[in-house]
Amino acid sequence: MSSWCVLAKYPTCFCVNRQETLLCVCTKKKLLIYQWFEGEFAELQDFPINETIRKVEWCGEYLLVAHKKDYQLFNLSTGSYTEVIPTGKSNASSKILLLPTYNELMLLKDNVGVFVGLDGKLT
């Protein structure tokens, strides 16, 4: 028999930080951070959000989130956002691809890949 628990209702996206055993779950109204501890997830932080997050990926100690109009770097310590780049005209398919060997991410903007470092700056 398998056991499971509900961490968040109606998640829109999620991502995992395996090194720190962290899980980020985005809903329409919240960004939730959990940590795996002693066989279960414990909620660490809960942030209200203004816009629905379409995609999310760990970016070092930050989260890179894709909204409808832009990509933003989310600081977990302060709960603040910094704009990285706009998503462009064809924002229907926001994509974030983590390139771990190069310590950078590739973001989709107008169907073109844009490389961003783990600090959120273009590389």
Solvent accessible surface area in square Angstrom, and as a share of the most:
residue,aa,sasa,rsa
1,M,244,1.09
2,S,97,0.62
3,S,110,0.71
4,W,200,0.70
5,C,83,0.50
6,V,98,0.56
7,L,51,0.25
8,A,19,0.15
9,K,155,0.65
10,Y,182,0.69
11,P,79,0.49
12,T,56,0.32
13,C,20,0.12
14,F,133,0.55
15,C,9,0.06
16,V,71,0.41
17,N,22,0.11
18,R,208,0.76
19,Q,170,0.76
20,E,95,0.43
21,T,60,0.35
22,L,25,0.12
23,L,18,0.09
24,C,0,0.00
25,V,11,0.06
26,C,0,0.00
27,T,15,0.09
28,K,135,0.57
29,K,151,0.64
30,K,88,0.37
31,L,0,0.00
32,L,12,0.06
33,I,2,0.01
34,Y,9,0.03
35,Q,57,0.25
36,W,120,0.42
37,F,126,0.53
38,E,146,0.66
39,G,53,0.51
40,E,112,0.50
41,F,68,0.28
42,A,43,0.33
43,E,94,0.42
44,L,93,0.46
45,Q,65,0.29
46,D,63,0.33
47,F,30,0.12
48,P,116,0.73
49,I,17,0.08
50,N,161,0.83
51,E,76,0.34
52,T,63,0.37
53,I,0,0.00
54,R,84,0.31
55,K,82,0.35
56,V,11,0.07
57,E,36,0.16
58,W,13,0.05
59,C,0,0.00
60,G,43,0.41
61,E,133,0.60
62,Y,64,0.24
63,L,0,0.00
64,L,0,0.00
65,V,0,0.00
66,A,0,0.00
67,H,5,0.02
68,K,108,0.46
69,K,144,0.61
70,D,18,0.09
71,Y,0,0.00
72,Q,29,0.13
73,L,16,0.08
74,F,3,0.01
75,N,38,0.19
76,L,22,0.11
77,S,105,0.68
78,T,96,0.56
79,G,30,0.29
80,S,56,0.36
81,Y,75,0.28
82,T,89,0.52
83,E,102,0.46
84,V,26,0.15
85,I,14,0.07
86,P,63,0.40
87,T,2,0.01
88,G,24,0.23
89,K,193,0.82
90,S,46,0.30
91,N,37,0.19
92,A,92,0.71
93,S,48,0.31
94,S,5,0.03
95,K,104,0.44
96,I,27,0.14
97,L,90,0.45
98,L,65,0.32
99,L,38,0.19
100,P,95,0.60
101,T,118,0.69
102,Y,155,0.59
103,N,98,0.50
104,E,31,0.14
105,L,0,0.00
106,M,63,0.28
107,L,1,0.00
108,L,42,0.21
109,K,61,0.26
110,D,59,0.30
111,N,111,0.57
112,V,95,0.55
113,G,32,0.31
114,V,32,0.18
115,F,87,0.36
116,V,0,0.00
117,G,7,0.07
118,L,58,0.29
119,D,86,0.45
120,G,10,0.09
121,K,138,0.59
122,L,109,0.54
123,T,109,0.63
